[in-house]
Amino acid sequence: MKYTKKVISLMLILVLMLSIVPFGATESTEDPAAIEDVSDPSPLENPAPMEQQAPEEQPPAEQTPTLTEAPTPVETESPTEQPTITEQPTPPEEPTTAPTPEEPTQEPLPSPTVQAEIDDKAGWEHAPQYIDYSSYEIGLGNSFEVFLTDFYGGTGRYTYSYYIYNNNNVVVQKTGYTINSRYTYTPKALGKYYAVVYIKNDNGDIRTIKSDKRRVDVIEKLIPLYVQANVLTNNIVLGDAKHFKIESNGGNGSTPHLHTYYVYKNNKIIEKFSYKQSVKDGHYFSTEVVYTPKSPGKYMFSVFAKDAAGRTTLAYTDAFLVTGAALNLRASVNKIEKINEIATVVAEANGGSGTYQYAYYVYKDNAIIQKVWYTANAKFYYIPKSEGRYKVQVFVRDSLGAVKTEFTQEFYVTSPCLSADIRYIRKGADCFYCKTYAKGGVPPYKYAHYIYENEVLVEKLPYADGVVDIDSIDLYNDPDNYGYYYELKYTPKNPGFYKVIAFVKDATGKIKTSTTGSIDYVKNWLENVAPPQIESSIGLGNSINVKTYLRHGTGIYKYAYYIYKDGKILQKFPYTSNPTLVYRPTSIGTYQVKVFVKDDLSSGHSMSNTCIVKPLEPLEF
């Protein structure tokens, strides 16, 4: 019974003690609002920096993190010295995490209070080594930027965590790891601030970089807003552009300043532009400007900056001169007289500004017949297709839109008289060939043919398009010859005497005719395959060899040969059945062989190429 009473008494005492201490209470070692931890992001992600509202006032001493939870700075004896941290941060995923000495594959992290001795060891090639700030003195409400320096690319990928401390060595802002090598912070209270940055490489190793004695001083007095623009005072030519940069700092820099500028010409404002947001450029906010004057004169700019509080300021640039010459144009055309000749128009421009563009109007008998819009080509080609009086109006336009126009001299174009020329070419086994040439008039041409057999019209062939023989065109020596022709192949139905009348019609409808001579047609007409060929040169004492190739015809082929020397008949050989001839010259000179061929119904002849017989060279040993 006594034992039971003792147990009950002890239980009552225990209940009484628990009622004094609230359930779940633990000793607070850190103000969670002042230094909220952010988990370590994945190194493959690019998270935005996670900021925490900075305290308006300095936290009380009991809210300062303990040495066992986070890197707590402790003031040194001299307030001007860099504060020290007495213990390495240990949480495994926090930005303050560092490898411990027990890890055999990683180096221990230097103390955050000591500048890291950065070596280019594996995983840390070209890692950042220093911290700097965009400004060392700002007004309350403005921001400063923390950025890392002295690194140039590198082989590894780094992420960064930023801790911002006030002058009492209290963390007022910290971020998770991010790939951004810059961080912007806006202080909420007066005082001096500095940063500590933790750098993590691909291996998970962490290093600490702390700024030196430099601090950012946040003062109550607003730093005056300042703006400037540097413009080179060199004079420019009309059409060239002026490049300059507007830069501003001071004032309220919580957001980028707004910039604009006015343009003065001869001391009068001629253009105004609206405000546009600038970009952060180191210690300044900047805007790039490119301006092209539109007329000559004396120019200058006034530049303006406006901060987040609406305050504005301005500055003036130095003056410069814009000079320009009047736009001039000269137009010329080559002399042409006939249809289908090429008129080449040349435009020569000078003065004005920038580059030129050209347009062309073609006039015929004072009426515009063709317009060519602006192009960079200073040459224009035109081919007249009909008779008339022509001229070309040339326009030139410069980069500022100035336009100058000029006419070429007039040129009168006539059409040469149309002519037709039909020529009998050769006979085939069952056909014959004629070729009709056209000149003058207005190309292109069409060709028609009437076929007569024994002076009786037996067939009418309709108009057809011809071809152009480019190789036969020689405008310099024969300007009427444009190489136009039509080749007719006709197969007679009966033997007899034929003739062909060719009709040539030009583009204007004019018609000219031409007639062949009598063509004696016999079916299976004997035909030379090709003219006879002999050697082009031989030595005296050697032979000239002649061979003739025939086809078609009727009966037995027979051959006769005439030997020509220097254009005159030297020797004749009568008809034989031998298709070859071996002839040995007895003197030097230029030789040819004319071969006559015949069968039972027809005959023909053709001339060989030339053979030069040279003196025989002496034998050498």
matplotlib code that plots the C-alpha trace (Angstrom):
import matplotlib.pyplot as plt

x = [0.0, 2.8, 4.5, 1.3, 1.0, 4.6, 4.0, 0.9, 2.8, 5.6, 3.1, 1.4, 4.7, 5.6, 2.3, 2.8, 6.2, 4.9, 2.2, 4.9, 6.8, 4.6, 4.4, 6.8, 8.8, 12.5, 15.2, 15.4, 18.9, 18.0, 15.5, 13.9, 12.7, 16.1, 17.9, 15.4, 17.3, 16.7, 17.3, 20.0, 18.6, 19.6, 22.9, 21.1, 18.4, 18.5, 16.3, 15.6, 17.3, 15.1, 15.2, 14.0, 12.6, 15.5, 14.8, 14.1, 16.2, 19.2, 18.0, 18.6, 21.6, 19.6, 18.3, 21.7, 22.3, 24.4, 27.8, 26.4, 23.7, 25.1, 28.2, 27.7, 30.1, 31.7, 33.1, 36.8, 38.5, 38.7, 35.4, 37.3, 38.7, 37.0, 34.7, 35.6, 33.5, 34.7, 33.1, 32.6, 28.9, 27.8, 24.2, 24.5, 22.2, 22.4, 24.4, 26.8, 27.6, 31.2, 32.9, 34.2, 37.9, 36.7, 35.6, 38.6, 37.8, 37.3, 39.4, 38.2, 36.6, 38.5, 36.9, 34.3, 36.2, 39.4, 39.8, 39.9, 43.2, 41.9, 44.0, 43.2, 42.6, 40.2, 36.7, 37.8, 39.4, 39.0, 36.5, 35.6, 38.0, 36.7, 33.6, 32.9, 29.9, 28.3, 28.3, 30.0, 27.6, 23.9, 20.9, 18.3, 15.8, 18.4, 20.0, 23.5, 24.7, 27.1, 29.2, 32.0, 35.2, 38.4, 37.1, 37.2, 34.9, 36.3, 35.6, 33.1, 29.7, 29.3, 26.3, 26.4, 24.6, 24.6, 24.6, 24.2, 25.4, 24.9, 27.6, 26.7, 27.6, 24.0, 22.7, 19.9, 19.4, 20.5, 19.6, 19.6, 22.2, 21.8, 23.8, 23.7, 27.1, 25.4, 22.9, 21.0, 20.0, 17.9, 18.8, 15.9, 17.9, 20.9, 24.3, 27.1, 26.7, 28.9, 28.5, 29.7, 29.3, 29.4, 30.4, 29.6, 31.2, 30.0, 31.6, 29.6, 32.6, 32.0, 34.3, 33.6, 34.5, 34.1, 34.6, 37.6, 37.3, 35.1, 31.6, 28.4, 27.4, 23.6, 23.1, 19.9, 20.9, 19.9, 22.9, 22.1, 20.9, 23.6, 23.5, 26.1, 26.5, 29.8, 29.6, 32.7, 33.0, 34.2, 32.2, 30.3, 28.9, 25.2, 23.9, 26.4, 25.2, 26.3, 26.7, 26.7, 25.7, 23.6, 24.8, 23.3, 23.7, 22.7, 19.1, 16.7, 18.1, 15.6, 14.6, 16.6, 16.5, 14.6, 16.5, 15.6, 17.2, 16.4, 18.1, 19.2, 20.0, 21.4, 20.5, 16.8, 15.1, 14.1, 13.3, 12.1, 12.0, 10.1, 11.6, 12.9, 14.1, 17.9, 19.9, 22.3, 25.9, 28.3, 28.1, 25.7, 22.4, 23.1, 21.3, 22.9, 21.8, 22.3, 21.0, 21.3, 20.9, 18.5, 20.0, 23.3, 23.8, 25.2, 24.0, 24.0, 22.0, 20.4, 20.1, 17.7, 17.6, 14.6, 14.8, 12.2, 11.1, 10.4, 13.4, 15.0, 18.2, 19.8, 23.1, 24.2, 26.7, 29.3, 28.2, 29.3, 28.8, 26.9, 28.0, 26.6, 26.9, 23.9, 22.8, 23.9, 23.1, 24.4, 22.7, 24.0, 23.2, 25.3, 24.4, 22.0, 20.1, 18.3, 15.7, 17.1, 20.3, 21.0, 20.7, 23.0, 22.0, 24.7, 23.8, 26.6, 25.6, 27.6, 26.9, 23.9, 24.4, 24.9, 24.3, 22.3, 19.4, 18.2, 14.9, 14.3, 11.4, 11.6, 9.9, 9.0, 7.6, 7.2, 5.1, 6.2, 6.3, 8.3, 9.0, 11.8, 11.6, 14.5, 17.4, 21.1, 22.1, 23.6, 23.4, 20.2, 19.8, 16.9, 16.3, 13.9, 11.4, 9.9, 10.7, 10.5, 12.2, 13.4, 14.8, 15.3, 14.5, 16.9, 16.1, 18.6, 17.7, 20.1, 19.9, 18.0, 15.4, 16.6, 15.8, 17.4, 16.3, 17.9, 17.0, 19.4, 19.8, 17.1, 17.9, 15.9, 15.5, 14.7, 14.0, 16.3, 14.5, 13.4, 15.1, 14.9, 17.5, 16.8, 19.7, 19.7, 22.0, 22.1, 20.2, 19.5, 18.6, 14.9, 14.8, 16.5, 17.4, 17.0, 17.9, 16.2, 17.9, 16.1, 17.6, 16.3, 12.7, 11.7, 12.5, 11.4, 10.5, 8.2, 8.8, 6.4, 7.3, 5.6, 6.9, 6.8, 7.3, 8.0, 6.7, 3.5, 2.6, 2.2, 2.3, 2.0, 3.8, 2.4, 4.3, 6.6, 9.1, 12.7, 15.9, 18.7, 22.2, 24.2, 27.5, 26.7, 25.8, 28.4, 26.8, 30.1, 30.9, 27.3, 24.8, 21.9, 22.7, 21.0, 21.5, 17.9, 17.1, 14.8, 16.0, 13.5, 13.7, 11.3, 10.6, 9.4, 6.7, 8.1, 11.3, 11.5, 12.7, 11.7, 12.0, 11.0, 9.7, 10.4, 8.2, 9.6, 7.3, 8.7, 7.0, 5.3, 3.7, 5.9, 6.7, 9.6, 10.2, 13.1, 13.2, 15.7, 17.0, 15.9, 16.6, 16.9, 15.6, 16.0, 15.1, 18.1, 20.2, 23.8, 25.1, 28.5, 28.8, 31.4, 33.9, 37.1, 39.9, 43.6, 46.7, 47.1, 50.8, 53.5, 57.2, 58.2, 58.6, 55.6, 52.2, 48.7, 46.0, 42.5, 39.5, 35.8, 32.7, 29.3, 25.9, 22.6, 22.6, 21.9, 24.4, 28.2, 30.0, 32.8, 35.4, 37.5, 40.1, 41.5, 44.7, 45.0, 48.3, 48.2, 44.6, 45.2, 44.5, 47.7, 46.6, 43.4, 42.6, 39.7, 36.7, 37.6, 35.9, 38.7, 37.4, 41.0, 43.9, 47.5, 49.3, 52.9, 53.7, 56.9, 57.2, 56.4, 53.1, 49.5, 47.5, 43.8, 41.9, 38.4, 36.6, 33.9, 31.5, 28.6, 26.4, 23.9, 21.5, 23.3, 26.6, 28.3, 31.6, 33.3, 36.6, 39.0, 40.8, 44.3, 47.6, 50.9, 53.8, 57.1, 60.7, 62.0, 64.1, 67.7, 68.3, 70.1, 72.3]
y = [0.0, 2.4, 1.6, 2.5, 5.8, 6.7, 6.0, 8.2, 11.0, 10.9, 11.0, 14.1, 15.9, 15.0, 16.3, 19.5, 20.1, 19.5, 22.0, 24.7, 24.1, 24.4, 21.2, 21.2, 24.3, 24.3, 26.8, 29.4, 29.8, 31.8, 34.3, 32.4, 35.6, 37.2, 34.3, 32.0, 29.1, 28.2, 24.7, 24.1, 24.1, 21.5, 22.5, 21.9, 24.4, 28.2, 29.4, 33.1, 34.5, 34.1, 37.2, 37.8, 41.0, 42.7, 43.9, 47.6, 47.7, 45.9, 42.6, 42.2, 40.2, 37.2, 36.9, 36.5, 33.0, 30.8, 29.5, 25.9, 26.8, 29.3, 31.3, 34.1, 37.0, 38.4, 41.9, 42.2, 44.7, 47.3, 48.1, 48.8, 45.3, 42.5, 40.5, 36.9, 33.8, 31.3, 28.2, 26.5, 26.1, 22.5, 22.0, 19.7, 21.6, 25.2, 27.8, 27.9, 24.2, 23.2, 19.8, 18.5, 17.4, 13.8, 13.6, 12.0, 13.3, 17.0, 19.8, 21.5, 24.8, 27.9, 30.0, 32.5, 35.2, 34.5, 35.2, 31.8, 30.9, 30.1, 27.6, 26.3, 22.8, 20.4, 21.8, 25.3, 26.5, 30.2, 30.5, 34.0, 35.4, 38.8, 40.7, 44.2, 46.6, 48.9, 51.8, 52.5, 55.2, 55.3, 57.0, 55.2, 53.6, 52.9, 49.6, 48.3, 45.4, 42.7, 41.2, 38.7, 39.5, 38.0, 35.0, 34.2, 31.3, 28.1, 24.5, 24.0, 25.3, 27.3, 28.4, 31.2, 32.0, 35.6, 36.7, 40.4, 41.6, 45.0, 46.8, 44.8, 41.6, 40.4, 38.6, 40.7, 38.9, 35.6, 33.6, 30.0, 28.9, 30.5, 30.7, 34.5, 36.1, 39.3, 40.1, 43.4, 44.3, 47.3, 48.2, 49.1, 50.9, 53.3, 51.9, 50.0, 46.7, 44.0, 40.6, 37.0, 34.7, 30.9, 29.2, 25.6, 23.7, 20.7, 18.3, 19.9, 21.5, 24.9, 28.0, 31.2, 34.7, 37.7, 41.3, 43.2, 46.4, 48.0, 48.6, 50.1, 53.1, 53.8, 57.4, 59.4, 62.2, 61.4, 61.4, 64.0, 62.7, 63.1, 62.6, 63.0, 62.2, 62.2, 63.0, 63.3, 66.9, 65.8, 67.2, 64.8, 64.7, 64.7, 61.1, 59.9, 59.1, 60.3, 57.6, 58.5, 57.0, 58.6, 57.7, 58.6, 57.7, 58.9, 59.8, 57.0, 54.0, 51.4, 51.0, 51.9, 55.5, 56.8, 58.6, 60.9, 63.6, 66.7, 67.6, 71.2, 72.6, 76.1, 76.6, 75.6, 72.4, 70.4, 67.0, 65.6, 62.0, 60.2, 58.7, 55.1, 52.8, 52.5, 49.5, 48.8, 49.3, 48.9, 52.0, 53.7, 53.4, 53.8, 54.2, 53.8, 56.5, 56.7, 59.8, 60.8, 64.5, 65.2, 68.5, 70.5, 72.8, 73.1, 70.4, 69.6, 67.4, 67.9, 64.7, 64.0, 61.4, 60.7, 58.5, 56.3, 59.3, 61.4, 63.7, 64.9, 66.4, 67.3, 68.1, 69.4, 68.0, 69.8, 71.1, 69.7, 70.6, 68.6, 69.5, 68.3, 69.0, 69.3, 66.1, 66.1, 63.7, 63.2, 60.8, 59.5, 56.9, 55.3, 56.0, 53.5, 53.8, 50.5, 48.3, 45.6, 47.4, 47.8, 51.2, 51.5, 54.3, 55.4, 57.4, 59.3, 60.9, 62.9, 65.1, 64.4, 61.9, 58.2, 55.7, 56.2, 54.4, 54.9, 54.7, 54.9, 56.1, 55.2, 57.6, 56.9, 59.9, 61.8, 59.1, 56.9, 53.3, 51.7, 52.4, 50.8, 51.5, 52.4, 50.0, 50.2, 49.7, 52.8, 51.3, 50.5, 48.5, 48.9, 47.3, 49.3, 47.0, 49.6, 52.7, 56.0, 58.8, 57.6, 59.1, 58.0, 59.9, 59.0, 59.5, 59.4, 59.3, 59.6, 58.2, 61.2, 60.9, 63.8, 63.3, 64.6, 63.8, 64.2, 63.2, 61.4, 62.9, 61.7, 59.0, 58.0, 54.3, 53.1, 49.6, 48.3, 46.9, 43.3, 40.8, 37.1, 34.7, 31.0, 28.8, 25.2, 23.2, 19.5, 16.5, 13.4, 9.9, 10.8, 14.5, 17.8, 20.7, 24.5, 27.2, 30.6, 33.6, 36.7, 40.2, 43.7, 44.4, 43.7, 40.3, 37.7, 36.2, 33.5, 31.4, 29.8, 27.9, 27.1, 24.0, 23.8, 20.6, 21.2, 24.8, 23.6, 24.6, 21.3, 22.2, 25.2, 24.9, 27.3, 29.9, 28.5, 30.0, 29.9, 29.8, 32.1, 31.1, 32.9, 32.0, 33.8, 37.1, 39.8, 43.2, 45.0, 44.0, 43.2, 45.0, 43.8, 40.1, 38.8, 35.1, 34.3, 31.3, 28.4, 25.1, 23.2, 19.5, 18.4, 15.0, 15.0, 12.5, 12.2, 12.7, 16.0, 19.6, 21.5, 25.0, 26.6, 30.1, 31.2, 33.8, 35.7, 37.8, 40.1, 41.2, 44.1, 41.9, 42.9, 40.0, 39.4, 36.4, 34.5, 31.7, 28.8, 27.8, 24.6, 21.5, 18.3, 15.6, 11.9, 9.3, 7.7, 10.6, 10.1, 11.8, 12.6, 11.5, 14.2, 16.3, 14.4, 14.8, 14.9, 15.5, 19.1, 19.1, 16.8, 16.8, 16.9, 13.3, 12.0, 11.2, 12.9, 10.3, 10.9, 8.8, 9.6, 8.2, 8.0, 6.7, 6.2, 6.5, 3.9, 1.5, 1.6, 4.6, 6.2, 8.8, 11.4, 13.6, 17.1, 18.1, 21.8, 23.6, 27.1, 27.5, 26.3, 22.9, 21.0, 17.5, 15.6, 11.9, 10.4, 8.5, 5.1, 2.9, 3.5, 5.6, 6.3, 8.2, 8.4, 11.4, 12.3, 16.0, 16.9, 20.5, 22.4, 24.5, 24.4, 21.5, 20.6, 17.7, 18.1, 14.8, 14.1, 11.3, 9.8, 6.8, 5.6, 8.5, 11.4, 13.1, 15.6, 16.9, 18.3, 19.9, 18.7, 20.7, 22.1, 20.4, 22.3, 20.5, 21.6, 21.0, 17.7, 18.2, 16.7, 13.4, 13.8, 11.2]
z = [0.0, 0.9, -2.4, -4.3, -2.5, -3.4, -7.1, -7.1, -5.5, -8.0, -10.9, -9.5, -9.1, -12.8, -14.0, -12.1, -13.7, -17.2, -16.7, -16.0, -19.4, -22.5, -24.6, -27.6, -26.5, -27.3, -26.7, -29.6, -31.0, -34.1, -35.4, -38.3, -39.9, -40.0, -41.7, -43.4, -45.0, -48.6, -49.8, -52.3, -55.9, -58.5, -60.2, -63.6, -62.9, -63.1, -60.2, -59.7, -56.5, -53.4, -51.4, -47.8, -46.4, -44.6, -41.0, -40.6, -37.5, -36.2, -34.6, -30.8, -29.8, -28.8, -32.3, -33.8, -35.1, -32.9, -34.1, -34.4, -36.9, -39.4, -40.1, -37.5, -37.9, -34.7, -34.6, -34.3, -32.0, -34.7, -36.5, -39.7, -39.9, -41.7, -39.3, -38.5, -38.3, -35.7, -37.1, -40.4, -41.5, -41.5, -42.8, -45.8, -48.2, -47.1, -49.1, -46.2, -46.6, -47.0, -47.2, -43.9, -43.4, -43.0, -46.6, -48.3, -51.9, -51.1, -49.6, -46.5, -47.0, -45.9, -43.2, -44.6, -42.8, -44.7, -48.4, -50.2, -51.7, -55.1, -57.0, -60.5, -59.3, -61.0, -60.8, -60.0, -63.3, -63.6, -60.8, -59.5, -56.9, -55.9, -55.0, -56.0, -55.9, -58.4, -56.0, -52.7, -51.5, -52.3, -50.9, -48.9, -51.3, -54.0, -54.8, -55.2, -57.2, -56.1, -58.8, -59.1, -60.9, -62.3, -64.0, -67.7, -68.8, -67.3, -67.7, -64.8, -64.1, -60.9, -58.8, -56.3, -53.0, -51.8, -48.1, -47.4, -44.0, -42.3, -40.4, -37.2, -39.1, -39.1, -42.2, -43.6, -46.9, -48.4, -51.5, -52.7, -55.3, -58.7, -61.9, -61.8, -61.1, -60.1, -57.4, -56.7, -53.2, -52.0, -48.3, -46.0, -43.4, -43.1, -42.5, -44.2, -46.0, -47.4, -49.1, -48.7, -51.7, -51.6, -54.8, -55.6, -58.5, -60.5, -57.9, -55.0, -53.5, -52.0, -51.6, -49.8, -51.1, -48.9, -49.9, -48.6, -46.5, -49.1, -47.9, -49.4, -47.4, -47.3, -46.4, -45.7, -48.1, -51.7, -54.1, -56.8, -60.1, -62.8, -66.6, -69.3, -73.1, -74.8, -78.5, -80.7, -82.0, -85.5, -88.3, -90.5, -94.1, -94.6, -94.6, -91.9, -88.4, -85.0, -82.3, -78.6, -75.2, -72.5, -69.0, -65.6, -62.0, -58.5, -57.7, -57.0, -58.7, -57.4, -61.1, -64.2, -65.1, -68.1, -70.8, -73.7, -75.9, -77.9, -81.2, -81.8, -85.3, -85.5, -81.8, -82.3, -81.2, -84.3, -82.8, -79.4, -78.4, -75.7, -72.6, -72.8, -70.1, -69.8, -69.0, -66.1, -67.2, -64.3, -62.1, -64.6, -66.4, -70.1, -73.5, -76.9, -79.4, -83.2, -84.9, -88.7, -89.5, -92.4, -93.6, -93.2, -90.2, -86.7, -84.4, -80.7, -78.3, -74.8, -72.9, -70.0, -67.2, -64.9, -61.8, -60.0, -57.9, -60.9, -60.5, -63.8, -64.9, -68.2, -69.9, -73.2, -75.7, -77.7, -81.1, -84.5, -88.1, -90.8, -94.3, -97.6, -101.3, -103.7, -105.4, -109.1, -111.9, -115.5, -117.8, -121.2, -123.8, -126.5, -130.2, -131.7, -135.0, -135.7, -134.1, -131.8, -131.1, -127.4, -125.8, -122.7, -120.4, -117.8, -114.7, -112.9, -109.6, -107.0, -104.0, -101.8, -99.0, -98.5, -101.3, -104.5, -106.1, -109.7, -111.6, -115.4, -117.6, -121.3, -123.7, -127.3, -129.3, -126.0, -124.4, -121.5, -122.6, -119.7, -116.1, -114.0, -110.3, -108.0, -108.1, -107.2, -110.8, -112.4, -115.8, -117.7, -120.9, -123.4, -126.8, -129.1, -130.9, -133.3, -135.1, -133.3, -131.4, -128.0, -124.8, -121.2, -118.1, -115.2, -111.5, -108.7, -105.0, -102.1, -98.5, -97.2, -100.0, -102.1, -105.8, -109.0, -112.6, -116.0, -119.6, -122.0, -125.5, -128.0, -130.4, -133.5, -134.3, -137.7, -139.1, -141.9, -144.9, -144.5, -146.8, -147.3, -148.8, -149.5, -150.3, -151.6, -149.3, -150.4, -151.5, -149.4, -150.5, -150.5, -149.7, -150.2, -147.8, -148.1, -145.5, -145.5, -143.9, -142.7, -142.2, -141.4, -140.4, -136.9, -135.5, -134.6, -138.0, -139.3, -142.4, -144.9, -148.1, -151.5, -153.3, -157.1, -159.1, -162.8, -162.4, -160.8, -157.2, -155.4, -151.7, -149.4, -146.0, -143.3, -141.3, -138.6, -136.1, -137.0, -134.9, -134.1, -135.0, -132.3, -133.9, -137.1, -135.4, -136.2, -135.4, -135.8, -139.4, -140.5, -138.2, -140.3, -139.6, -136.5, -137.3, -137.9, -140.3, -141.0, -142.4, -144.6, -145.2, -148.1, -149.4, -153.0, -154.0, -157.6, -159.5, -161.3, -161.2, -158.1, -156.8, -153.4, -152.7, -149.1, -147.4, -144.4, -142.2, -139.5, -136.2, -137.9, -140.5, -143.4, -145.9, -148.2, -150.5, -152.0, -154.6, -155.1, -158.5, -160.1, -158.0, -160.1, -157.8, -158.4, -155.8, -154.2, -155.1, -154.7, -151.5, -150.2, -146.5, -146.0, -148.0, -148.8, -146.2, -146.9, -144.6, -143.5, -144.2, -145.4, -146.3, -150.0, -151.1, -149.1, -150.5, -150.2, -149.5, -150.6, -149.6, -150.5, -148.7, -150.5, -149.8, -151.5, -155.3, -158.0, -159.6, -159.5, -158.0, -160.1, -159.0, -160.8, -159.2, -159.9, -158.2, -157.4, -156.5, -155.1, -156.4, -160.0, -161.6, -161.7, -162.9, -163.7, -163.2, -165.1, -163.7, -162.2, -159.6, -157.1, -154.0, -153.0, -154.5, -153.5, -155.0, -154.5, -155.1, -156.9, -155.5, -152.5, -152.3, -151.1, -152.5, -152.7, -154.3, -155.9, -156.1, -158.8, -158.1, -160.2, -160.4, -163.0, -162.4, -160.6, -160.0, -157.7, -156.6, -153.4, -152.5, -149.9, -147.3, -148.0, -147.6, -147.3, -148.8, -147.1, -148.0, -146.8, -143.6, -143.8, -142.1, -138.8, -137.0]

ax = plt.figure().add_subplot(projection="3d")
ax.plot(x, y, z, "-o")
ax.set_aspect("equal")
plt.show()
